[in-house]
């Protein structure tokens, strides 16, 4: 590490750095404050049902992220409507997250309110920022470490982990991963048995918290490999990271964790070719989000659809990022460190391509991203102060743009996203609790679910003391109006005059796009049979539902989402007639 620059001496106070860490935590809490009122959402309701004993499959307190593992479980989950009717016949969805699972179970055992549970997640967020700062302080010049800590705290990637209880796993992986990186820095400077035990223990805790820790492992590889420590010491540290990683991957594979039959997830072990294709389409999207805050969903969509104007824009922006970073670091004394962080960032994104790109995935990768941007900003500022007119003219716009993006736009995006997510989840919870369900009905039929999280309707209401229905069926979802036609006493036809049904990315979580349902295909379930009458490239235009019993029976409760987002009782039209449901709100 280079000598401290005397012009930045005022920033080298340990107390000042500690104060900045506290300020960063307070700022992160304020930006995410709306999440405290988010309540329980989708997987949260499923995990609560597991702990109450309402879930069709028995789960231990260490296995609450296993949603569907066997044929018997899948059949029971489909019967109850937890998995939708279009689910892949071999669908499996499970994640190995025993420590994160235990955290959720502890919340339940202590009977914490939703607000208190979110405060637990906020404490984990504070711990994550502190752990990141501990690593930055060991790795970077102190001013760069201070800047990196602030950048990390305001990153929009923390909104989902802070506001979604089931996503606390990402915070826990980040805390233990960052602490493992910090202790690794200590060990590289002064190897000891205690230091080795600390690194080994922290890496193990990170992996026990979930697969997000694989990003920390990937990040550690170049940071360790390009460090200044002796080669033998670096090999020892790589072994300390590698042993628990191999154990985790072994247990993950042998115990059958992972996803099968889903397009949202790609398993490297079982589908290496698909993983390679996903890497090409998804990695650039995640990279652009981390460094330029461009929503990864938009970049990924452009790559998948091969929309050339967007593709060229992605390439141009990517080249600009590399050029700008190289320019800002060109005059610095820490190019080797910058290279290790850049490689670490790139590698930490690789495990994330196993699922659809999203900002919420980037919490662990942001450890490297914030460090790299903080280091580049520090070196650019130092070069700016020491440079002539030409150098300053070159660096000034780069420094200004970086500050605008990561100290201006990033916190604003975090604040806005947090408020938007909290509002949409509040509307969803209000819709579920206020649903107009006739007494005695045990089979709920939602005609136009605007959010597939409505499949947890029964569990959400059961948690509030309502009777648990036998089944909750989401017949379809569409951002457009849906037409309901009563063919006969037991048959409904659902269609959309424009657009398609079940075409947004969410339905593909349950069925891979390489096994689509096409015209004439039928799905047979305990309560009804579905026939695809007209399909589109990625969705359906007309579906026929033939039930076993008369839909006028008391056990059925047809529901629809009105224009305000409320769940209302639906009076089905007479035989041979139809009605048009309104477009659901897009929260």
N, C-alpha and C positions, 0 to 999 in steps of 0.2 A: 504494500500500500504506500502511496507517495506521502511525503511529509505534509503536515497540515499547512494550509495556506494562511499566513498571518492576517490577510484581509478578511478571512472568515472566522477569526478568533472568537468573535462575539457569539458564534453559533456552536462553539465547542464545549459549552457548559453542560455537564451531565444533568444538572437541575433543569436547565432550559429544555433539554431534550425530553426529560420526564414530563415536564409541563405540557410539551407539545403532544406527547402520547395521550395524556389525559384529555387535552383539547380535541384530539382526533376521535377519541372514543365518544366524547360528548357530542361532537358534530355528527358522527355516524348514528348515534341514538336519535338525535333530533331529525335527521333526514329520513330515518326509517320509522319515526314515531307512529305514523298511521298504521303500521303493521301490528301494533299492540292490540288493535281492535279487530283483527282479522278472524278471530275465532278458529274453528276447526274446518278443514277443507279436504275433500276427497279422501286421500289415503289416511288422513287423521281419523276420519270416521270409521274406516275399515279397521285400523289398528285398535281403536277404542272398542269396536265390536269383537275383535279377537280377545281382548282382555276381559270383556264382559261374558264371553262364551256364546255370543250371538252369531259369530262367523261360522259358515258351513264347515270349515276345516280347522281342526285344533292346532293352536300355535303356542309355543313357549314364549316367555318374556324376552328371550334372546333371538327370536326368529320372526319378528313382527313385520319384516319386509318381504316375507314369502307369501305372495298373494295367490299363486296357482302353481302347484308342483306336480300333481299326478292326474291321471285320467279321471279318477273318482272325484277328486277335488274340483276339477274343471267342470264336470257334469253338475255337481251340486251348486257351484257358483253361477253357472249359466241358468239353472233352474230358479235360483233366487234373483237373478237379474244383476248380480254384482258384475259378471262378465256379460257383455251384450250378445244378442242373438247371432251377430255376424262373426263372432270370435273364431279364430282358426281352430280346426279340430285337434291340433296338437299344441295349442297355446300354453306356454309356461312363462311366468313372470315372477322372479324371485331375486333378491339381492342379499349378499352375505354382509350384514352390518350388525354384529352382535352387540357391540358397545353402544351404538346409537339406538338400537332396539331397547337395550336395558334402560337408557335414559328416558325413552318414551314410557316404558313400563313403570319407572319410578314416579314420573309425573302422575300417572294413574293411581298408583298405590298411595301416594300422598294426597290424593283427591284434590289436586290443584285445579283452580278455575282456569278457563282458557286464557284469561289475562295473565295469571301467574305463570302459566306455561310459556307464554310468549316472553315474559320477563326472563325466564330461564334461558331462552334462546338469545335474548339480548345480552345476558351475562357471557354466554359463549362467544358472541360477537365481540364484546369487549376483550375477552381473553385472546381472541384471534388477532385483533389489532395489536395488543401488547406483545404477543408471541412474534408477530411479523416484525415489530420494531426491534425486538431482541436480536433477531437474525440480521436485520439491516444494520444495526449498530456494530455488529461484529464484522460485517462484510464490506460496508461502504464507508467512505469519508462521512463524518458526522452530519454535515449539512445535507449531503445526498440522502443519508438515512432518514433525516427529519422530513425531507420532501417526499421520499418514498412512502413513509408512514402515513403522511397526510393523503397522498394519492390513493393509497390502498384503502384508507378508511372511507373515502367518498365514492368508491367504485360501485356502480349499479349492480355488479354481480352479487352483492351481499343482500339485495332486497328479498329475493326468494328464500334463501336460508334463514334470514332473520324473521320472515313473516309467515313461513309455512313450517309447521311443527315437524312434519315428516322429513323435511329437507334440512333439519338441524344436523343431520349426518355430515353435510358439507362443511359446516362450521367446525365440528369436532375433528374431522380429518385435517382441516387447515390448522387448527390449534396445535395438534400433536405433530403434524408435518413441519410446521414452522419451528417449533421447539427442537425437533430432531435436527433440522438444518442448523439452528443456532449451536446446539451441542456438538454437531459435526465440525463446525468452525473451531470450537474450543479444542476438540480432539486432534484436529490437524496441526494445531499449534503446540499442544502438550498432551501427547497420548498417555492414557492411564487406564487401569482396569475399571475404575469408577466411571470414567468418561465413556468407555466402550459400553458399559452396562446402561448408561443413560441413553446413548444413541439407540442401542438395540431395543430398550424398553419403549422409547418414544415412537420409533418406527412401528413397533408391534401394536401400540395403542392406536396409532393413526390408521393402520390397516384394519384393525378390529372395529374401527368406526365406520368403515365403508370403502368402496372401490375408488372414491375420489382421491384417496391417499396414493393411488398409483400415479397420479399427476405429480405429487411431491417426490415420489421415487424417481420418476423420469427427470424431473427438474434437478435432482441431486446429482445425477450421473455426470453431466459436464461440469457442474460447479466443483465437484470433488476431483474429477479427472484433470481439470485445468488449474487446480489450486497450486500454491507454492510449496505444499508439504512434500516430505520425502515420498518416493514412489512406494516403498513398503507400507508406509502409514496410509497412503491413499488406497492401496489394495485392501488393507484391513478395514477401512471405513466402508468401502464398496461391499465387502463381505457382511458387515453389520447391517447394511441396508438390504443386501440381496437375500440373506437367509430368511427373514420373516416374509419377504415378498414371495419367494418361492413356496413357502409354507402356505401363505394365503391363497396363491393361485392353485396349489395342489388341492387344498380343501374345497375351494370354489368349484373346481372341475369334478373332483371325485364325488362330492355331495350333490352335484347336479344343479348348482345355482346358475343364474343367467336367464336369458330370454330365448324362446323358441316360437316361431310362427308370428313374429311381430316385425313390422317395418320400421318401427321407432328405434329398435335396438338391433345391433349386429354383433354376433359373437365371433371373435377372432379365431378361437379354437375350432369351432365347427364350420365357419364360413370365411376362410382367409381371403378368398377372391372378393366376396362382397365387402369385406372390411377394407380391402385395398381400394375398391371403387368409392366407398364412403370416405376414405382418407382424401381422395382427390377432390371430392365435392364439398366436404364438411370442414376440413382443416383450414382452408383459406377464409371461410366464413368466420370461424372462431378467432383467427389471427387478426382479421380486420376489426372485429368487435373489441378485442383486447387493446389494440394500439390506436384505433381511430374512432371507437365507439359507434361504428356503423352496425346497425342491428344484424346479427348473424342470420336471422331468419330471411332477411331480404337478400343478402349475398348468396346464401345457399339456394334460395329459390331461383335466382338468376343463373347460377351454375347448373342446376338440375334442368331448368327449362331451356338452357342454351340461348338465353336472350343476349345477343351479341353486344348491344350498347352497354348493358350492365356488365357483361364479361370484360369488355375493354376498360370500363371504369374501374372494376376490381383490380385488374392488372396494373393500371396506371396508378391507382392509389397505393397498391402494394409496393410498386417501384419507388413511389415518392416517400413512403415510410422508410424503406431501406436506405435511400439516398439521404434523407433528412437525418436519420439516426447516425449514419456514417459521418456526415458533415459535423454534427454536434459533438461526436466523440473523437473526431480526427485530431483535435488539438490537445486531447487529454492524455493523462499518464496511466489510464486504467483500461486500456483497450483489451487486454487479456481477460480482465474481469467482465467487461462488457460482452465479449464474445461468449464467455461461459453462461452469462445470463440470457443472451439471445438464443443460444442453443437450448438452454434449459426451458425457456418459454416455448420454443418450438416443440420440444419433446413432451412437455407437460400437456400439450393440446392433443397429442396422439390418442391417449386412452379415451378422450372425450368424444372422438368421432364414432364411438360405438353407439351413440344415440343422436337424435336430431339436434342440430346446433341451437343453442339458446344462451342468452347472457347469464342465466342462473347457474350455468355449469362452470363458470370461470373463476370461482372463488379461490381455488388453490393455484391455478395458473396465474392469477393476478399477483401472487407473491413475486413471481419473476417479472411480470409486466411492470408493476410499480417500481421495483428495484431498477430495472433497465431505464425506465423513463426518468426516475429520480437521478440516476447516475448521469444520463445524457444531459439533463437540465443543469446539473451542477457543473459538469465539464464545459458546457456551452457558456454558462454564465462566467466562469473563470476565464475562458478564452476571450469572451467579449470584453471583460475588464482589461485584459492585457493586450488586446489586439489594436490594430490600426483601423482606419476608416473602412477599408474594403472588407476586412474580417467582420467588423461590427455590422456593416450593411448586409452581409451574408447571414449572420447569426440572428440578428434582431427579429426578422419575421418568423424564423423557426422557433425561437424561444417564445415569441408572442402567441403563435398558433398552438404550441404545445400547452401553454398556460391556459389559453382559452378553452381548449378541448378538455383537459384533465383537471383543471381547477375551477372552470366555469360551467361547462356543459355537463360534466360527469356528476357533480353534486346536484345540479338542477334535474338531471334525468333520474337520479336516485330518488329525489323528493317526489317527482311527478309519478314515477312508476309505483312507488310505495303507496301513494294516495290512490292511484287508479286500481291497483290490485286489491287494496283494502275495501274500496267501494264496491267492486264487482263481487267480492266474496261476501260482503254484507248483504248485497241484493240476493245472492244465491241462497244464503242461509235464511233470509227473510222469506224467500219464495218457498223453501222446503218446509219451514215451520208453519207458514200460513196457508199451506195447500188445502184446498177444499176437498176433503176425502170423506165420502159417505160412511156412516157407521156400518160395520159388518163387512166392508169390502176388504179382501185380502190380496187382490191382484191389481196392481196399479199399472195403467197403460199410459205412458207419456207420449203424445203424438208428435211433438216437435221440440225436443230437448235442445235448447240453445247451448247448453254446457253438458258434456257427458258426465260431469261430476254429479249430476242429478241421479245417477245410479246409486249413490249413497243416501238417497232420500229416506229409505226405510230406517237405516241405522241412525241418521241424524235425528229423526223424529223419536226413535226408540230411546235415545239418550235423554230426551226431554219428557219421557214418561208415556209416550204414545205406544200403542200396540205395534209390534213388529210385523209388517205384512209378509205374506208368503213369498211374493215376487214383486219386483219393480221392473217393468219392461220399458226400455227406451226404444220405441219403434223406429224412430229416425231423428235426424237433426239436419237443419239446413238454415243458412242465413236468409233464405227466401221464404215466401209464403208457401204453405203446404196445403194441398187439397185432400180432404178426407171423403172418400166415397163409400157408402154402405151398399155393398154388392148384395148381400142377403143377411139373414139374422146372425150368421157366424163369420162373415167375411168382410174385411175392409181392404180398400185399395188406397194407398198413399202415393201421391205424385206431386211434382212441382212443375208449374208451367214454365218456369225459367230457372236456369241454374241446375244444380244437382243436389242430391241428399248424400250425407255421409261422405263428403268429399274433402273436408278440411283435414289437416294432419292428424288430429286427435283419433279418429276412428282407425287409423293405420297402426295404432298401438296394439290393437287386438287382432289384426289380420294383415299379413304381409302382402305387399302389392304383387308379389310373384305368384300368389294363389288367390286371384280375385274371383268373386262370384259373377257369373255372366248370365245373359238372357237365358231363361229356362232352368237355371240352377235352383235347387230347393234346399232349404234348411229345415229339418224336422226337430221340434222341441216338445217338451211335455205339454205345454198349453196351446201351441199353435204350430202351423207350418208356414214358412215364408217362401214365396216364389218370386224370383227376379223377372219382371216383365220387360223392363227396358233399363239398360245400363249405359254409362258413359265411360270415358277413359279412366277417370278416377272418381267414381261415384255412381249413383243410381238416379233414374228419373221416375221409375214407377215400380212399386212393390206391392205384392198381394199377400195379405195376412189371413189365413184360414184357421179360425179357432176351433177347439174341440167342443165348446159349449156356446150357447146363445149369449151374445154380448149384452143382452138386456138383463142378465142374471145379476143378483145382488152382490156376488163376489167380485165383479169387475168394477173398477173405478177409472173410466176414461178421463184423462187430464190433458190440458194444453197450456202452453205458455202464452199469455196475452202480450199486448204491445208494451206493457209496463214491466214485464218480466215476472209477473205473479203466476203461480200455478192455479188454474181454475178447473172446476169440474166441467166436463164437456158432455153436452147432450148430443148423442150421435144422431145423424140425420136418418129419416125413414129409409127403408130399403129402396134402392134404385136412385136415391138422391145423393147430393154431395154438398159439402160446405168448405169454405176456404178459411184457413187459420191465418192470423196476422203474422207478419214478419216479427220474429223475436228481437228484443233489443240486443245490441252488440256492446257489451260492457268492456 
